[in-house]
Amino acid sequence: MTAQETADLRELPSEELERELDESLRSLFNLRFQAATRQLADVSQVRRARRRVARVRTRLREREIRAAIGESAEVAASDADEEEQE
């Protein structure tokens, strides 16, 4: 995967990332099945598919963490406002 493809993943909305994850997992399953039945000529495809799944999961997790940090910052700010008012 090129740096451009990785950058493209960052630009995708979360819904599309979820779809991409589903598609990548299905692809990985099929590749593993083909490798197990000796129908896969290029076994390096399994590795590339695993890495694609990992990249997508990483992007989704980054967004979860950013959302959690944003929420905690908002809570801290509202708590500080409440203390100032008292």
Biopython code that builds the backbone (N, CA, C, O; Angstrom):
import numpy as np
from Bio.PDB.StructureBuilder import StructureBuilder

atoms = [
    (1, "MET", "N", (0.854, -1.172, 0.000)),
    (1, "MET", "CA", (0.000, 0.000, 0.000)),
    (1, "MET", "C", (0.895, 1.228, 0.000)),
    (1, "MET", "O", (1.871, 1.314, 0.745)),
    (2, "THR", "N", (0.546, 2.139, -0.826)),
    (2, "THR", "CA", (1.354, 3.342, -0.938)),
    (2, "THR", "C", (0.930, 4.364, 0.111)),
    (2, "THR", "O", (-0.104, 4.223, 0.764)),
    (3, "ALA", "N", (1.747, 5.382, 0.251)),
    (3, "ALA", "CA", (1.430, 6.450, 1.196)),
    (3, "ALA", "C", (0.146, 7.165, 0.780)),
    (3, "ALA", "O", (-0.620, 7.623, 1.628)),
    (4, "GLN", "N", (-0.078, 7.257, -0.519)),
    (4, "GLN", "CA", (-1.290, 7.907, -1.013)),
    (4, "GLN", "C", (-2.541, 7.112, -0.603)),
    (4, "GLN", "O", (-3.550, 7.697, -0.206)),
    (5, "GLU", "N", (-2.469, 5.790, -0.700)),
    (5, "GLU", "CA", (-3.611, 4.960, -0.306)),
    (5, "GLU", "C", (-3.880, 5.094, 1.193)),
    (5, "GLU", "O", (-5.035, 5.107, 1.619)),
    (6, "THR", "N", (-2.821, 5.193, 1.987)),
    (6, "THR", "CA", (-2.980, 5.382, 3.424)),
    (6, "THR", "C", (-3.602, 6.736, 3.711)),
    (6, "THR", "O", (-4.464, 6.850, 4.583)),
    (7, "ALA", "N", (-3.180, 7.756, 2.994)),
    (7, "ALA", "CA", (-3.762, 9.086, 3.166)),
    (7, "ALA", "C", (-5.230, 9.081, 2.756)),
    (7, "ALA", "O", (-6.055, 9.750, 3.379)),
    (8, "ASP", "N", (-5.552, 8.330, 1.716)),
    (8, "ASP", "CA", (-6.944, 8.230, 1.276)),
    (8, "ASP", "C", (-7.820, 7.608, 2.360)),
    (8, "ASP", "O", (-8.976, 7.999, 2.523)),
    (9, "LEU", "N", (-7.284, 6.652, 3.093)),
    (9, "LEU", "CA", (-8.046, 6.040, 4.189)),
    (9, "LEU", "C", (-8.387, 7.071, 5.253)),
    (9, "LEU", "O", (-9.481, 7.044, 5.815)),
    (10, "ARG", "N", (-7.467, 7.972, 5.530)),
    (10, "ARG", "CA", (-7.715, 9.001, 6.549)),
    (10, "ARG", "C", (-8.838, 9.936, 6.144)),
    (10, "ARG", "O", (-9.541, 10.474, 6.999)),
    (11, "GLU", "N", (-9.012, 10.134, 4.846)),
    (11, "GLU", "CA", (-10.022, 11.062, 4.361)),
    (11, "GLU", "C", (-11.412, 10.454, 4.299)),
    (11, "GLU", "O", (-12.399, 11.184, 4.204)),
    (12, "LEU", "N", (-11.510, 9.128, 4.352)),
    (12, "LEU", "CA", (-12.811, 8.474, 4.251)),
    (12, "LEU", "C", (-13.636, 8.707, 5.514)),
    (12, "LEU", "O", (-13.092, 8.742, 6.618)),
    (13, "PRO", "N", (-14.946, 8.865, 5.350)),
    (13, "PRO", "CA", (-15.814, 8.954, 6.531)),
    (13, "PRO", "C", (-15.846, 7.613, 7.268)),
    (13, "PRO", "O", (-15.515, 6.578, 6.688)),
    (14, "SER", "N", (-16.232, 7.630, 8.509)),
    (14, "SER", "CA", (-16.233, 6.425, 9.334)),
    (14, "SER", "C", (-17.104, 5.319, 8.750)),
    (14, "SER", "O", (-16.748, 4.144, 8.829)),
    (15, "GLU", "N", (-18.240, 5.685, 8.164)),
    (15, "GLU", "CA", (-19.134, 4.673, 7.583)),
    (15, "GLU", "C", (-18.444, 3.923, 6.447)),
    (15, "GLU", "O", (-18.562, 2.704, 6.325)),
    (16, "GLU", "N", (-17.719, 4.677, 5.619)),
    (16, "GLU", "CA", (-17.009, 4.035, 4.522)),
    (16, "GLU", "C", (-15.842, 3.197, 5.033)),
    (16, "GLU", "O", (-15.527, 2.153, 4.462)),
    (17, "LEU", "N", (-15.208, 3.647, 6.095)),
    (17, "LEU", "CA", (-14.132, 2.841, 6.692)),
    (17, "LEU", "C", (-14.687, 1.529, 7.220)),
    (17, "LEU", "O", (-14.049, 0.485, 7.087)),
    (18, "GLU", "N", (-15.866, 1.575, 7.815)),
    (18, "GLU", "CA", (-16.504, 0.343, 8.301)),
    (18, "GLU", "C", (-16.781, -0.603, 7.136)),
    (18, "GLU", "O", (-16.539, -1.805, 7.236)),
    (19, "ARG", "N", (-17.288, -0.055, 6.031)),
    (19, "ARG", "CA", (-17.539, -0.877, 4.844)),
    (19, "ARG", "C", (-16.239, -1.453, 4.300)),
    (19, "ARG", "O", (-16.180, -2.618, 3.909)),
    (20, "GLU", "N", (-15.210, -0.632, 4.281)),
    (20, "GLU", "CA", (-13.897, -1.081, 3.801)),
    (20, "GLU", "C", (-13.364, -2.212, 4.681)),
    (20, "GLU", "O", (-12.776, -3.172, 4.183)),
    (21, "LEU", "N", (-13.573, -2.089, 5.981)),
    (21, "LEU", "CA", (-13.144, -3.140, 6.902)),
    (21, "LEU", "C", (-13.887, -4.438, 6.617)),
    (21, "LEU", "O", (-13.278, -5.507, 6.572)),
    (22, "ASP", "N", (-15.199, -4.348, 6.425)),
    (22, "ASP", "CA", (-15.977, -5.551, 6.109)),
    (22, "ASP", "C", (-15.488, -6.211, 4.823)),
    (22, "ASP", "O", (-15.302, -7.427, 4.768)),
    (23, "GLU", "N", (-15.284, -5.392, 3.790)),
    (23, "GLU", "CA", (-14.809, -5.923, 2.512)),
    (23, "GLU", "C", (-13.418, -6.547, 2.653)),
    (23, "GLU", "O", (-13.144, -7.605, 2.086)),
    (24, "SER", "N", (-12.557, -5.891, 3.402)),
    (24, "SER", "CA", (-11.193, -6.399, 3.583)),
    (24, "SER", "C", (-11.197, -7.709, 4.362)),
    (24, "SER", "O", (-10.420, -8.615, 4.060)),
    (25, "LEU", "N", (-12.059, -7.811, 5.353)),
    (25, "LEU", "CA", (-12.148, -9.058, 6.128)),
    (25, "LEU", "C", (-12.686, -10.200, 5.269)),
    (25, "LEU", "O", (-12.208, -11.330, 5.360)),
    (26, "ARG", "N", (-13.683, -9.899, 4.432)),
    (26, "ARG", "CA", (-14.202, -10.935, 3.524)),
    (26, "ARG", "C", (-13.121, -11.381, 2.554)),
    (26, "ARG", "O", (-12.954, -12.572, 2.294)),
    (27, "SER", "N", (-12.395, -10.415, 2.025)),
    (27, "SER", "CA", (-11.317, -10.727, 1.093)),
    (27, "SER", "C", (-10.247, -11.585, 1.770)),
    (27, "SER", "O", (-9.757, -12.556, 1.194)),
    (28, "LEU", "N", (-9.897, -11.213, 2.997)),
    (28, "LEU", "CA", (-8.903, -11.980, 3.744)),
    (28, "LEU", "C", (-9.375, -13.412, 3.980)),
    (28, "LEU", "O", (-8.601, -14.358, 3.838)),
    (29, "PHE", "N", (-10.643, -13.567, 4.338)),
    (29, "PHE", "CA", (-11.198, -14.907, 4.547)),
    (29, "PHE", "C", (-11.080, -15.735, 3.269)),
    (29, "PHE", "O", (-10.635, -16.882, 3.296)),
    (30, "ASN", "N", (-11.488, -15.132, 2.148)),
    (30, "ASN", "CA", (-11.425, -15.858, 0.876)),
    (30, "ASN", "C", (-9.997, -16.212, 0.497)),
    (30, "ASN", "O", (-9.735, -17.312, 0.009)),
    (31, "LEU", "N", (-9.075, -15.285, 0.720)),
    (31, "LEU", "CA", (-7.670, -15.566, 0.407)),
    (31, "LEU", "C", (-7.124, -16.692, 1.281)),
    (31, "LEU", "O", (-6.397, -17.560, 0.797)),
    (32, "ARG", "N", (-7.471, -16.680, 2.557)),
    (32, "ARG", "CA", (-7.018, -17.762, 3.444)),
    (32, "ARG", "C", (-7.590, -19.103, 3.008)),
    (32, "ARG", "O", (-6.904, -20.126, 3.034)),
    (33, "PHE", "N", (-8.850, -19.082, 2.609)),
    (33, "PHE", "CA", (-9.487, -20.309, 2.149)),
    (33, "PHE", "C", (-8.794, -20.822, 0.895)),
    (33, "PHE", "O", (-8.519, -22.016, 0.778)),
    (34, "GLN", "N", (-8.511, -19.923, -0.042)),
    (34, "GLN", "CA", (-7.820, -20.317, -1.267)),
    (34, "GLN", "C", (-6.419, -20.836, -0.966)),
    (34, "GLN", "O", (-5.967, -21.798, -1.586)),
    (35, "ALA", "N", (-5.740, -20.211, -0.030)),
    (35, "ALA", "CA", (-4.392, -20.667, 0.329)),
    (35, "ALA", "C", (-4.452, -22.056, 0.959)),
    (35, "ALA", "O", (-3.592, -22.897, 0.699)),
    (36, "ALA", "N", (-5.461, -22.294, 1.782)),
    (36, "ALA", "CA", (-5.583, -23.591, 2.446)),
    (36, "ALA", "C", (-5.899, -24.705, 1.455)),
    (36, "ALA", "O", (-5.483, -25.846, 1.653)),
    (37, "THR", "N", (-6.624, -24.388, 0.403)),
    (37, "THR", "CA", (-6.983, -25.398, -0.595)),
    (37, "THR", "C", (-6.016, -25.408, -1.774)),
    (37, "THR", "O", (-6.271, -26.046, -2.796)),
    (38, "ARG", "N", (-4.921, -24.702, -1.622)),
    (38, "ARG", "CA", (-3.858, -24.642, -2.639)),
    (38, "ARG", "C", (-4.346, -24.070, -3.975)),
    (38, "ARG", "O", (-3.858, -24.457, -5.036)),
    (39, "GLN", "N", (-5.298, -23.162, -3.916)),
    (39, "GLN", "CA", (-5.794, -22.523, -5.128)),
    (39, "GLN", "C", (-5.200, -21.127, -5.317)),
    (39, "GLN", "O", (-5.441, -20.482, -6.337)),
    (40, "LEU", "N", (-4.434, -20.666, -4.346)),
    (40, "LEU", "CA", (-3.887, -19.314, -4.395)),
    (40, "LEU", "C", (-2.449, -19.366, -4.903)),
    (40, "LEU", "O", (-1.583, -19.983, -4.283)),
    (41, "ALA", "N", (-2.210, -18.721, -6.025)),
    (41, "ALA", "CA", (-0.871, -18.743, -6.620)),
    (41, "ALA", "C", (0.072, -17.782, -5.910)),
    (41, "ALA", "O", (1.253, -18.084, -5.741)),
    (42, "ASP", "N", (-0.440, -16.626, -5.492)),
    (42, "ASP", "CA", (0.402, -15.602, -4.863)),
    (42, "ASP", "C", (0.009, -15.489, -3.387)),
    (42, "ASP", "O", (-0.919, -14.755, -3.047)),
    (43, "VAL", "N", (0.707, -16.205, -2.519)),
    (43, "VAL", "CA", (0.350, -16.224, -1.102)),
    (43, "VAL", "C", (0.663, -14.908, -0.395)),
    (43, "VAL", "O", (0.220, -14.687, 0.732)),
    (44, "SER", "N", (1.425, -14.035, -1.054)),
    (44, "SER", "CA", (1.710, -12.735, -0.439)),
    (44, "SER", "C", (0.456, -11.864, -0.384)),
    (44, "SER", "O", (0.431, -10.866, 0.337)),
    (45, "GLN", "N", (-0.570, -12.224, -1.124)),
    (45, "GLN", "CA", (-1.833, -11.487, -1.072)),
    (45, "GLN", "C", (-2.456, -11.565, 0.319)),
    (45, "GLN", "O", (-3.121, -10.626, 0.755)),
    (46, "VAL", "N", (-2.244, -12.674, 1.010)),
    (46, "VAL", "CA", (-2.785, -12.833, 2.363)),
    (46, "VAL", "C", (-2.152, -11.789, 3.284)),
    (46, "VAL", "O", (-2.843, -11.146, 4.074)),
    (47, "ARG", "N", (-0.867, -11.635, 3.175)),
    (47, "ARG", "CA", (-0.160, -10.656, 4.009)),
    (47, "ARG", "C", (-0.631, -9.232, 3.717)),
    (47, "ARG", "O", (-0.860, -8.443, 4.634)),
    (48, "ARG", "N", (-0.773, -8.915, 2.434)),
    (48, "ARG", "CA", (-1.247, -7.575, 2.067)),
    (48, "ARG", "C", (-2.664, -7.331, 2.590)),
    (48, "ARG", "O", (-2.981, -6.230, 3.040)),
    (49, "ALA", "N", (-3.505, -8.346, 2.531)),
    (49, "ALA", "CA", (-4.884, -8.212, 3.020)),
    (49, "ALA", "C", (-4.894, -8.013, 4.537)),
    (49, "ALA", "O", (-5.656, -7.194, 5.051)),
    (50, "ARG", "N", (-4.050, -8.759, 5.250)),
    (50, "ARG", "CA", (-3.966, -8.591, 6.711)),
    (50, "ARG", "C", (-3.532, -7.180, 7.071)),
    (50, "ARG", "O", (-4.071, -6.572, 7.996)),
    (51, "ARG", "N", (-2.569, -6.669, 6.346)),
    (51, "ARG", "CA", (-2.087, -5.313, 6.617)),
    (51, "ARG", "C", (-3.150, -4.269, 6.294)),
    (51, "ARG", "O", (-3.260, -3.259, 6.990)),
    (52, "ARG", "N", (-3.924, -4.503, 5.255)),
    (52, "ARG", "CA", (-5.012, -3.583, 4.904)),
    (52, "ARG", "C", (-6.039, -3.546, 6.043)),
    (52, "ARG", "O", (-6.500, -2.475, 6.439)),
    (53, "VAL", "N", (-6.386, -4.713, 6.557)),
    (53, "VAL", "CA", (-7.328, -4.789, 7.687)),
    (53, "VAL", "C", (-6.760, -4.030, 8.881)),
    (53, "VAL", "O", (-7.480, -3.278, 9.539)),
    (54, "ALA", "N", (-5.496, -4.217, 9.159)),
    (54, "ALA", "CA", (-4.862, -3.535, 10.296)),
    (54, "ALA", "C", (-4.869, -2.020, 10.108)),
    (54, "ALA", "O", (-5.115, -1.276, 11.057)),
    (55, "ARG", "N", (-4.603, -1.569, 8.904)),
    (55, "ARG", "CA", (-4.604, -0.118, 8.649)),
    (55, "ARG", "C", (-5.988, 0.488, 8.848)),
    (55, "ARG", "O", (-6.130, 1.557, 9.442)),
    (56, "VAL", "N", (-6.998, -0.201, 8.349)),
    (56, "VAL", "CA", (-8.356, 0.315, 8.495)),
    (56, "VAL", "C", (-8.755, 0.331, 9.967)),
    (56, "VAL", "O", (-9.328, 1.310, 10.446)),
    (57, "ARG", "N", (-8.455, -0.752, 10.686)),
    (57, "ARG", "CA", (-8.776, -0.793, 12.119)),
    (57, "ARG", "C", (-8.041, 0.307, 12.883)),
    (57, "ARG", "O", (-8.592, 0.899, 13.812)),
    (58, "THR", "N", (-6.812, 0.574, 12.493)),
    (58, "THR", "CA", (-6.037, 1.633, 13.140)),
    (58, "THR", "C", (-6.704, 2.982, 12.941)),
    (58, "THR", "O", (-6.826, 3.760, 13.887)),
    (59, "ARG", "N", (-7.135, 3.268, 11.724)),
    (59, "ARG", "CA", (-7.814, 4.548, 11.458)),
    (59, "ARG", "C", (-9.096, 4.666, 12.273)),
    (59, "ARG", "O", (-9.385, 5.728, 12.824)),
    (60, "LEU", "N", (-9.862, 3.587, 12.354)),
    (60, "LEU", "CA", (-11.099, 3.619, 13.140)),
    (60, "LEU", "C", (-10.800, 3.851, 14.620)),
    (60, "LEU", "O", (-11.501, 4.610, 15.290)),
    (61, "ARG", "N", (-9.772, 3.204, 15.117)),
    (61, "ARG", "CA", (-9.401, 3.369, 16.526)),
    (61, "ARG", "C", (-8.911, 4.787, 16.806)),
    (61, "ARG", "O", (-9.220, 5.358, 17.852)),
    (62, "GLU", "N", (-8.150, 5.355, 15.877)),
    (62, "GLU", "CA", (-7.697, 6.738, 16.036)),
    (62, "GLU", "C", (-8.885, 7.676, 16.196)),
    (62, "GLU", "O", (-8.864, 8.591, 17.018)),
    (63, "ARG", "N", (-9.920, 7.436, 15.400)),
    (63, "ARG", "CA", (-11.112, 8.276, 15.489)),
    (63, "ARG", "C", (-11.839, 8.090, 16.813)),
    (63, "ARG", "O", (-12.345, 9.055, 17.387)),
    (64, "GLU", "N", (-11.895, 6.852, 17.301)),
    (64, "GLU", "CA", (-12.516, 6.603, 18.606)),
    (64, "GLU", "C", (-11.772, 7.353, 19.707)),
    (64, "GLU", "O", (-12.392, 7.962, 20.578)),
    (65, "ILE", "N", (-10.462, 7.306, 19.666)),
    (65, "ILE", "CA", (-9.650, 7.957, 20.687)),
    (65, "ILE", "C", (-9.812, 9.466, 20.615)),
    (65, "ILE", "O", (-9.955, 10.128, 21.643)),
    (66, "ARG", "N", (-9.791, 10.022, 19.381)),
    (66, "ARG", "CA", (-9.996, 11.462, 19.239)),
    (66, "ARG", "C", (-11.355, 11.886, 19.772)),
    (66, "ARG", "O", (-11.475, 12.931, 20.411)),
    (67, "ALA", "N", (-12.376, 11.083, 19.513)),
    (67, "ALA", "CA", (-13.716, 11.407, 20.001)),
    (67, "ALA", "C", (-13.748, 11.356, 21.524)),
    (67, "ALA", "O", (-14.366, 12.210, 22.160)),
    (68, "ALA", "N", (-13.091, 10.369, 22.108)),
    (68, "ALA", "CA", (-13.057, 10.251, 23.571)),
    (68, "ALA", "C", (-12.298, 11.410, 24.190)),
    (68, "ALA", "O", (-12.708, 11.942, 25.222)),
    (69, "ILE", "N", (-11.207, 11.800, 23.577)),
    (69, "ILE", "CA", (-10.431, 12.930, 24.085)),
    (69, "ILE", "C", (-11.243, 14.209, 23.974)),
    (69, "ILE", "O", (-11.240, 15.034, 24.888)),
    (70, "GLY", "N", (-11.931, 14.372, 22.869)),
    (70, "GLY", "CA", (-12.770, 15.544, 22.670)),
    (70, "GLY", "C", (-13.885, 15.619, 23.696)),
    (70, "GLY", "O", (-14.185, 16.693, 24.217)),
    (71, "GLU", "N", (-14.504, 14.474, 23.990)),
    (71, "GLU", "CA", (-15.571, 14.428, 24.987)),
    (71, "GLU", "C", (-15.035, 14.736, 26.373)),
    (71, "GLU", "O", (-15.667, 15.471, 27.131)),
    (72, "SER", "N", (-13.876, 14.183, 26.714)),
    (72, "SER", "CA", (-13.322, 14.423, 28.046)),
    (72, "SER", "C", (-12.899, 15.885, 28.191)),
    (72, "SER", "O", (-13.003, 16.459, 29.275)),
    (73, "ALA", "N", (-12.424, 16.485, 27.100)),
    (73, "ALA", "CA", (-12.055, 17.900, 27.154)),
    (73, "ALA", "C", (-13.300, 18.763, 27.341)),
    (73, "ALA", "O", (-13.266, 19.758, 28.064)),
    (74, "GLU", "N", (-14.393, 18.382, 26.690)),
    (74, "GLU", "CA", (-15.646, 19.123, 26.851)),
    (74, "GLU", "C", (-16.177, 18.999, 28.271)),
    (74, "GLU", "O", (-16.661, 19.977, 28.841)),
    (75, "VAL", "N", (-16.090, 17.808, 28.842)),
    (75, "VAL", "CA", (-16.547, 17.586, 30.214)),
    (75, "VAL", "C", (-15.700, 18.398, 31.183)),
    (75, "VAL", "O", (-16.229, 19.019, 32.106)),
    (76, "ALA", "N", (-14.382, 18.396, 30.975)),
    (76, "ALA", "CA", (-13.488, 19.160, 31.844)),
    (76, "ALA", "C", (-13.788, 20.648, 31.746)),
    (76, "ALA", "O", (-13.777, 21.355, 32.753)),
    (77, "ALA", "N", (-14.054, 21.121, 30.541)),
    (77, "ALA", "CA", (-14.363, 22.542, 30.354)),
    (77, "ALA", "C", (-15.684, 22.905, 31.023)),
    (77, "ALA", "O", (-15.793, 23.968, 31.634)),
    (78, "SER", "N", (-16.683, 22.040, 30.916)),
    (78, "SER", "CA", (-17.974, 22.334, 31.544)),
    (78, "SER", "C", (-17.860, 22.248, 33.059)),
    (78, "SER", "O", (-18.524, 23.007, 33.765)),
    (79, "ASP", "N", (-17.042, 21.348, 33.570)),
    (79, "ASP", "CA", (-16.815, 21.268, 35.017)),
    (79, "ASP", "C", (-16.133, 22.527, 35.522)),
    (79, "ASP", "O", (-16.469, 23.031, 36.594)),
    (80, "ALA", "N", (-15.175, 23.038, 34.754)),
    (80, "ALA", "CA", (-14.481, 24.255, 35.149)),
    (80, "ALA", "C", (-15.437, 25.448, 35.139)),
    (80, "ALA", "O", (-15.370, 26.316, 36.010)),
    (81, "ASP", "N", (-16.328, 25.481, 34.141)),
    (81, "ASP", "CA", (-17.320, 26.572, 34.078)),
    (81, "ASP", "C", (-18.247, 26.523, 35.275)),
    (81, "ASP", "O", (-18.587, 27.561, 35.844)),
    (82, "GLU", "N", (-18.659, 25.326, 35.661)),
    (82, "GLU", "CA", (-19.554, 25.180, 36.803)),
    (82, "GLU", "C", (-18.877, 25.635, 38.105)),
    (82, "GLU", "O", (-19.506, 26.258, 38.960)),
    (83, "GLU", "N", (-17.579, 25.309, 38.238)),
    (83, "GLU", "CA", (-16.856, 25.710, 39.431)),
    (83, "GLU", "C", (-16.699, 27.226, 39.511)),
    (83, "GLU", "O", (-16.756, 27.806, 40.595)),
    (84, "GLU", "N", (-16.501, 27.864, 38.357)),
    (84, "GLU", "CA", (-16.370, 29.313, 38.327)),
    (84, "GLU", "C", (-17.683, 30.002, 38.715)),
    (84, "GLU", "O", (-17.663, 31.063, 39.338)),
    (85, "GLN", "N", (-18.809, 29.411, 38.352)),
    (85, "GLN", "CA", (-20.098, 29.990, 38.625)),
    (85, "GLN", "C", (-20.467, 29.881, 40.101)),
    (85, "GLN", "O", (-21.251, 30.683, 40.609)),
    (86, "GLU", "N", (-19.915, 28.914, 40.773)),
    (86, "GLU", "CA", (-20.258, 28.701, 42.194)),
    (86, "GLU", "C", (-19.506, 29.584, 43.082)),
    (86, "GLU", "O", (-19.679, 29.528, 44.299)),
]
sb = StructureBuilder()
sb.init_structure("model")
sb.init_model(0)
sb.init_chain("A")
sb.init_seg("    ")
for serial, (resi, resn, name, xyz) in enumerate(atoms, 1):
    if name == "N":
        sb.init_residue(resn, " ", resi, " ")
    sb.init_atom(name, np.array(xyz, "f"), 0.0, 1.0, " ", f" {name:<3s}", serial, name[0])
structure = sb.get_structure()
